[in-house]
C-alpha cells in the first residue's frame, strides 16, 4: 500500500488532480483486474486504448487513475496526468513494489535462440551455489515458493515488479530472466539494474515488429548499453552481432566461443553420447569438465553462456559443473519419446529457421535412417522467416509434414504456402492442416531407426486460431497417440 505522491516519485512532470495522499492498495493496467481503492493505469496499446476503460475500472472500485489524456470521472477520483503512461509504468511499478527491485540482483538473457535453456542453466548453477534465485522465462515464473505458467517471455512492467515483490517476500535475493526485444523496446524493463546481461545470438525473427534486422539488433543492444561499470556483459563471440556488442557496453565483457581462442571461455572438446555430452572448456584459471544430459552443439553454446555468466558473478568451478549437471531437461526443448517401433520422437520449441537447423543438426548426429519433421509457422508475425524455415527443413529432413501452428487471424493454408516457397523438393512434403493428424501420420510412418521432430510449440499447451486458444499440447498428443498405437 503506497500513497499516490510516493508512487510518482521520480516523475517531475506528473500533474495531480485530487488527493495526492490517497492510499493505493494495488495497481492494474487491465480494468478487469481493478480492485477497491486500487489504481488503474491507462495504456495506449497497438489495438486498444486503455483510456476507454477508466469508468469500468472506477466501477470495480479503482479510485486513482494514471492517464495521458483528459478523462471524465466522479469527483472522488484522483487523476494523475503523465506524458506517456507506458514509458512511466516501470517507474510507477518500481515505486509501488519498493524495495523489491532495488535490493535484488538481476541477470538478463537476450538473443533470438537459446534464451530459455541458458536461463534455466544459469538458474540451476546459482541455485547449486546457494543463491536464493528466481526465474522468469518463456515457460514459467519461479518466485521461491511457487511456479506459474508464463503468459509471455518478459511480462509487462507492472506484472514484472509484482513477481519481483513476491520473490523478495519469499526471501530471494536475485532473479534470472529472459529479456525479449519487445520488452526492451516497449520499456518493460526500464530502470532495472542488471548485474549481468547475456547475449546468445541473433537471427531473423520478429521483423513484423522491428521492421529490419538492424532495428531488431538495436533493441537487443539496449540491454548492454544500460550496463554500468562493474556490471557484466557475457557475449557470444561467434555471432557477428556479438562482435559488435563487445564495443557497445560499459560493463566488464566476458566472451565465449566454440573456436575463437581470444574468447574468455572457449570449447576445447565435447563428446556426444547416448545420455548427453561431456564437455571440456577453457576458462580463466584453467579447464572445466562438465557432464550434462543436454545434447547438441547449440546446447554447448548455452552451457558456455551459462558457465561464463555464473563465473563472472563469482561462482566457483565446482559449483559451475555441478549446476550444469543438475539440470537434466528443459520443458519443451528436445523432449524425447519412443514409439513401439523404436522410432525416436522429439518435441521442441524451435520456431525460427536457425533454431530448426540447429535442432535438426543435433538429431542427424544420431544417424537416423530418416529424419521426419512436422512444423508450421505462427500467423500475424514475421512472414519473412517462413520460407527460411521451409528451406532449413528441405536441407536437413528426409520427410516434411507441414501443419498448423498458432495461425491467429491468418488462414493456415496461406502460411503454409509461404513455407513452401522455401522448399525445392516438394515431393517429400505433405500438407496436413490438422496438427494432431499431422503428428499421428509422422509417428505411424516412422520406422525403427527413424527420428521424428515435432517443432514450433514445445512447452506450449494451446493453439491460437482466429482469436481463440484451443487446448493443445504436442507432448500430450504424442503420449496419447503412442498409447493408441500400443493398444493402451
C-alpha positions in Angstrom: 0.0 0.0 0.0 1.5 3.3 -1.1 0.4 6.9 -1.3 -0.1 8.5 -4.7 2.6 11.0 -4.0 5.1 8.2 -3.3 4.1 6.2 -6.4 5.0 9.2 -8.7 8.4 9.8 -7.1 10.9 10.5 -9.9 8.3 11.7 -12.4 8.7 15.5 -12.2 6.1 16.4 -14.8 3.3 14.4 -13.2 0.2 16.6 -12.6 -2.3 15.5 -9.9 -5.9 16.4 -9.8 -7.4 15.2 -6.4 -5.9 13.8 -3.2 -2.2 13.1 -3.5 -2.1 11.5 -0.1 -4.7 8.8 -1.1 -3.5 5.3 -0.3 -3.4 2.8 -3.2 -3.8 -0.8 -2.3 -3.0 -2.3 -5.7 -2.4 -1.4 -9.3 -3.7 -2.7 -12.6 -3.5 -1.8 -16.3 -6.4 -4.1 -17.2 -9.7 -2.7 -15.9 -11.0 -6.2 -15.3 -8.3 -6.5 -12.6 -9.0 -3.2 -10.9 -9.8 -3.5 -7.2 -11.5 -1.4 -4.5 -9.2 1.5 -3.6 -6.7 0.4 -6.2 -5.2 2.4 -9.1 -5.7 2.0 -12.9 -3.0 2.8 -15.4 -4.4 3.7 -18.9 -2.0 2.4 -21.5 -2.3 3.2 -25.2 -1.8 -0.2 -27.0 -1.5 -1.1 -30.6 -5.1 -2.1 -30.9 -6.8 -0.8 -27.7 -6.6 2.4 -25.8 -6.9 1.9 -22.0 -8.4 5.3 -21.6 -11.7 3.8 -22.9 -11.9 1.7 -19.8 -11.3 4.2 -16.9 -15.0 4.2 -16.0 -15.1 0.3 -15.9 -12.1 0.5 -13.6 -13.9 3.0 -11.4 -17.0 0.8 -11.3 -14.7 -2.0 -10.0 -13.5 0.2 -7.1 -10.4 1.9 -8.5 -10.1 5.5 -7.3 -6.7 6.5 -8.6 -6.0 6.8 -12.3 -2.8 7.4 -14.3 -3.6 8.8 -17.7 -2.2 10.7 -20.6 -5.4 12.4 -21.9 -8.4 14.0 -20.2 -10.9 11.6 -18.7 -14.3 12.1 -17.2 -14.6 10.6 -13.7 -16.5 11.3 -10.5 -15.1 14.0 -8.2 -13.8 11.5 -5.6 -11.3 10.1 -8.1 -7.6 11.1 -8.0 -6.3 11.6 -11.5 -2.6 11.8 -12.3 -1.7 13.1 -15.8 1.6 11.7 -17.3 3.2 12.4 -20.7 3.5 8.7 -21.5 1.9 6.1 -19.3 3.7 3.2 -20.9 7.1 4.8 -20.5 6.4 5.7 -16.9 4.8 2.4 -16.0 8.1 0.9 -14.8 8.6 3.9 -12.5 5.1 3.6 -11.1 5.6 -0.2 -10.6 9.0 0.1 -9.1 7.8 2.7 -6.6 4.7 0.8 -5.7 6.5 -2.5 -5.1 9.6 -0.9 -3.5 12.0 -2.0 -2.1 12.0 -5.4 -4.0 13.7 -4.5 -7.3 16.2 -2.1 -5.6 17.5 -4.8 -3.3 17.7 -7.7 -5.8 20.4 -8.8 -8.3 19.2 -9.3 -11.8 20.7 -11.4 -14.6 19.1 -10.7 -18.1 19.4 -13.0 -21.0 18.6 -11.9 -24.6 19.0 -13.2 -28.1 16.9 -15.0 -30.7 17.6 -18.6 -29.7 18.8 -20.3 -26.6 17.4 -17.8 -24.0 15.3 -20.2 -22.2 17.8 -23.1 -21.9 20.5 -20.6 -20.9 18.2 -19.1 -18.3 17.5 -22.5 -16.8 21.2 -23.3 -16.7 22.2 -20.1 -15.0 19.3 -20.6 -12.5 20.5 -24.1 -11.8 24.1 -23.1 -11.3 23.2 -20.2 -9.0 20.8 -22.4 -7.0 23.5 -25.0 -6.7 25.9 -22.3 -5.4 23.4 -21.5 -2.7 21.9 -18.4 -4.2 18.2 -17.6 -3.4 17.3 -17.1 -7.1 14.0 -16.7 -9.0 13.3 -17.4 -12.7 11.3 -15.5 -15.3 11.3 -17.4 -18.6 9.0 -18.1 -21.5 8.0 -21.3 -19.8 7.3 -20.4 -16.2 7.9 -17.9 -13.5 9.5 -19.3 -10.3 9.1 -17.0 -7.3 10.6 -19.1 -4.5 7.6 -21.0 -3.1 5.5 -21.3 -6.3 5.7 -21.6 -10.0 3.2 -20.3 -12.5 3.0 -20.7 -16.3 4.4 -17.8 -18.3 2.0 -15.8 -20.4 4.8 -14.0 -22.2 8.6 -14.1 -22.3 9.0 -10.9 -20.4 5.9 -9.6 -18.6 4.6 -6.1 -18.6 6.4 -3.8 -16.2 3.7 -3.9 -13.5 3.5 -7.7 -13.6 7.2 -8.0 -13.6 7.6 -5.9 -10.5 4.8 -7.8 -8.8 6.8 -11.0 -9.5 9.9 -9.4 -8.0 8.0 -8.4 -4.9 6.8 -12.0 -4.5 10.4 -13.2 -4.8 11.5 -10.6 -2.3 8.9 -11.6 0.2 9.9 -15.3 -0.3 13.5 -14.4 0.7 15.1 -14.5 -2.8 17.9 -12.1 -3.5 18.3 -12.5 -7.2 16.5 -13.3 -10.4 17.5 -14.8 -13.8 15.2 -13.6 -16.5 14.7 -13.7 -20.3 14.6 -10.3 -21.8 12.8 -10.1 -25.1 13.4 -7.4 -27.7 9.7 -6.4 -27.3 10.3 -5.8 -23.6 13.3 -3.6 -24.3 11.5 -1.6 -27.0 8.3 -1.2 -25.0 10.0 -0.1 -21.8 9.0 -3.1 -19.7 12.5 -3.5 -18.1 13.3 0.2 -17.9 15.0 1.1 -14.6 16.1 -2.4 -13.7 19.8 -2.6 -12.8 21.1 -5.7 -14.4 24.3 -7.1 -12.8 24.8 -9.3 -15.8 23.5 -9.3 -19.3 23.9 -12.3 -21.7 23.7 -12.3 -25.5 23.1 -15.7 -27.1 22.8 -14.9 -30.9 20.7 -13.0 -33.4 18.8 -14.5 -36.4 15.7 -13.4 -38.2 12.6 -13.2 -36.1 10.1 -10.5 -35.0 10.6 -8.4 -38.1 6.9 -7.8 -38.2 7.5 -5.7 -35.1 11.0 -4.3 -35.6 11.0 -3.9 -39.4 14.7 -4.6 -40.0 17.4 -6.8 -38.6 19.3 -3.6 -37.6 16.3 -2.4 -35.6 16.0 -5.8 -34.0 19.7 -5.7 -33.0 19.4 -2.2 -31.7 16.6 -3.3 -29.4 18.7 -6.2 -28.1 21.7 -3.9 -27.7 19.7 -1.7 -25.2 20.2 -4.3 -22.5 24.0 -3.9 -22.9 24.1 -0.1 -23.4 22.5 0.3 -20.0 25.1 -1.7 -18.1 27.3 0.3 -15.8 30.9 -0.1 -14.7 31.4 -3.4 -12.8 28.3 -4.9 -14.4 29.0 -8.0 -16.5 28.3 -8.4 -20.3 28.5 -12.1 -21.4 28.6 -12.2 -25.2 28.7 -14.9 -27.9 31.8 -14.0 -29.9 30.9 -16.4 -32.7 27.9 -14.3 -33.7 28.7 -11.2 -35.8 26.2 -9.2 -33.8 28.1 -10.3 -30.7 31.3 -8.9 -32.1 29.5 -5.5 -32.3 28.1 -5.7 -28.8 31.5 -6.0 -27.3 32.1 -2.4 -28.2 28.7 -1.1 -27.1 28.7 -1.6 -23.4 30.4 -0.1 -20.3 30.2 -3.4 -18.5 33.0 -5.8 -17.9 33.0 -8.1 -21.0 33.2 -11.9 -20.9 33.1 -13.6 -24.2 32.5 -17.3 -25.2 33.2 -19.2 -28.4 33.4 -22.6 -29.9 36.5 -21.8 -31.8 37.9 -18.3 -31.2 41.0 -18.5 -28.9 40.6 -14.9 -27.9 37.3 -15.6 -26.1 37.2 -15.7 -22.3 35.6 -19.1 -22.4 36.4 -21.5 -25.3 35.3 -25.0 -26.0 38.2 -27.4 -26.1 36.3 -30.6 -26.7 32.9 -32.2 -26.4 31.8 -35.8 -26.8 28.3 -36.7 -27.7 26.9 -39.9 -26.1 23.6 -41.6 -25.7 22.9 -40.0 -22.4 24.1 -36.5 -23.2 27.5 -34.8 -23.6 30.9 -34.5 -21.9 32.4 -31.0 -22.4 35.8 -29.6 -21.7 36.2 -25.8 -21.9 39.0 -23.4 -21.2 38.3 -20.6 -18.8 40.2 -18.2 -16.6 42.3 -20.2 -14.2 42.3 -23.5 -16.2 39.8 -26.0 -17.6 36.3 -27.0 -16.6 35.0 -30.5 -17.2 31.2 -30.7 -17.5 28.9 -33.7 -17.8 25.4 -32.9 -19.0 22.2 -34.8 -20.1 21.6 -32.0 -22.6 22.7 -32.7 -26.1 23.6 -30.9 -29.4 26.2 -28.2 -30.4 23.7 -25.5 -29.7 23.4 -26.6 -26.1 27.2 -26.4 -25.9 26.7 -22.7 -26.7 24.0 -22.4 -24.0 26.3 -24.1 -21.4 29.2 -21.9 -22.3 27.0 -18.8 -21.9 25.7 -20.0 -18.5 29.1 -21.0 -17.1 30.6 -17.7 -18.2 27.7 -15.8 -16.6 27.9 -17.6 -13.3 31.7 -17.4 -13.2 31.5 -13.6 -13.9 29.2 -13.4 -10.8 31.7 -15.2 -8.6 30.6 -18.9 -8.6 33.4 -21.4 -8.1 34.3 -24.0 -10.7 32.9 -27.0 -8.7 29.5 -25.3 -8.5 29.6 -24.4 -12.2 30.0 -28.1 -13.2 27.5 -29.4 -10.6 24.9 -26.8 -11.5 25.0 -27.7 -15.2 24.8 -31.4 -14.4 21.9 -30.8 -12.1 19.7 -29.5 -14.9 18.5 -32.7 -16.6 16.0 -31.2 -19.0 14.1 -28.1 -20.1 10.4 -28.4 -20.8 9.6 -28.5 -24.5 13.3 -28.5 -25.5 14.1 -31.8 -27.3 11.7 -33.7 -25.0 12.1 -37.4 -26.1 9.5 -40.1 -26.6 9.9 -43.6 -28.0 7.4 -45.3 -30.3 6.6 -49.0 -30.1 8.6 -49.5 -33.3 11.7 -48.0 -31.7 11.4 -44.7 -33.5 12.7 -41.7 -31.5 10.3 -38.7 -31.3 11.3 -35.3 -30.1 9.2 -32.3 -29.3 11.0 -28.9 -29.5 10.1 -25.2 -29.4 12.3 -24.4 -32.4 10.3 -21.8 -34.4 12.9 -20.0 -36.4 15.0 -21.2 -39.4 18.2 -21.1 -37.3 16.7 -22.9 -34.3 15.2 -25.6 -36.5 18.6 -26.1 -38.3 20.4 -26.4 -35.0 18.0 -29.0 -33.7 18.0 -31.0 -36.9 21.8 -31.0 -37.0 21.7 -32.4 -33.5 19.2 -35.1 -34.4 21.2 -36.1 -37.5 24.2 -36.7 -35.2 22.1 -39.7 -34.0 22.4 -41.2 -37.5 18.8 -41.9 -38.2 17.7 -43.7 -41.3 15.2 -40.9 -41.9 14.5 -37.5 -40.2 10.8 -36.7 -40.4 9.9 -33.1 -39.5 6.4 -31.8 -38.5 6.0 -28.0 -38.2 4.1 -24.8 -39.2 4.6 -21.1 -38.5 2.8 -18.5 -36.5 0.3 -16.1 -38.1 0.3 -12.3 -37.7 4.1 -12.5 -37.2 7.3 -12.1 -39.3 6.2 -13.7 -42.6 9.7 -13.3 -44.0 11.0 -16.2 -41.9 8.6 -18.7 -43.2 10.4 -19.6 -46.5 13.6 -19.7 -44.5 12.1 -22.3 -42.2 11.0 -24.3 -45.3 14.5 -24.1 -46.7 16.0 -25.3 -43.5 13.7 -28.3 -43.3 14.3 -29.0 -47.0 18.1 -29.1 -46.3 18.0 -31.4 -43.4 14.8 -33.5 -43.4 14.0 -36.6 -45.4 10.3 -36.1 -45.0 8.4 -32.9 -44.2 4.8 -32.6 -42.9 3.5 -29.0 -42.9 0.7 -28.2 -40.5 -1.0 -25.5 -38.4 0.8 -23.6 -35.6 -0.6 -20.5 -33.9 -2.2 -19.2 -37.1 -4.0 -16.5 -35.2 -6.0 -14.4 -37.7 -4.3 -15.8 -40.8 -5.5 -18.8 -42.8 -3.2 -21.8 -42.1 -3.2 -22.5 -45.9 -1.6 -19.1 -46.7 1.1 -19.6 -44.0 1.9 -23.0 -45.5 2.2 -21.5 -48.9 4.8 -19.1 -47.6 6.7 -22.0 -46.1 6.5 -24.0 -49.3 8.3 -21.2 -51.2 11.4 -22.2 -49.4 11.1 -25.9 -50.2 12.6 -27.0 -53.5 11.8 -30.7 -53.1 8.1 -30.7 -52.9 7.9 -34.5 -53.5 9.0 -35.1 -49.9 6.5 -32.7 -48.5 2.9 -33.4 -47.3 0.4 -30.8 -46.0 -1.9 -32.0 -43.2 -3.7 -29.0 -41.7 -4.9 -30.8 -38.6 -1.9 -30.8 -36.3 -2.9 -33.9 -34.4 -3.3 -35.8 -37.6 0.0 -34.5 -38.9 1.7 -35.7 -35.7 0.0 -39.1 -35.9 0.9 -39.5 -39.6 4.6 -38.8 -38.8 4.7 -41.3 -35.9 2.9 -44.0 -37.9 5.3 -43.7 -40.9 8.4 -43.7 -38.7 10.4 -46.9 -38.7 12.7 -48.4 -36.1 15.7 -46.3 -37.0 13.8 -43.1 -37.9 13.7 -39.8 -35.9 10.6 -37.6 -35.8 10.9 -33.9 -34.9 7.7 -32.0 -33.9 8.8 -28.4 -33.9 7.4 -25.0 -33.1 5.4 -25.3 -29.9 7.5 -27.2 -27.4 6.1 -26.4 -23.9 3.0 -24.5 -25.2 -0.3 -26.1 -24.3 -2.6 -24.4 -26.8 -3.2 -23.5 -30.4 -4.2 -19.9 -31.1 -6.7 -19.8 -34.0 -9.0 -17.0 -35.0 -8.8 -15.3 -31.6 -9.4 -18.5 -29.6 -6.9 -20.5 -27.6 -7.6 -24.2 -28.1 -6.1 -26.6 -25.6 -3.3 -28.5 -27.5 0.0 -29.8 -26.1 2.3 -31.6 -28.6 3.8 -33.7 -25.7 0.4 -34.8 -24.5 -0.8 -35.6 -28.1 2.3 -37.7 -28.7 1.7 -39.6 -25.5 -1.9 -40.2 -26.5 -1.0 -41.4 -30.0 1.7 -43.7 -28.7 -0.9 -45.2 -26.2 -3.4 -45.7 -29.1 -0.7 -47.4 -31.2 0.3 -49.7 -28.3 -3.3 -50.5 -27.6 -3.2 -48.9 -24.2 
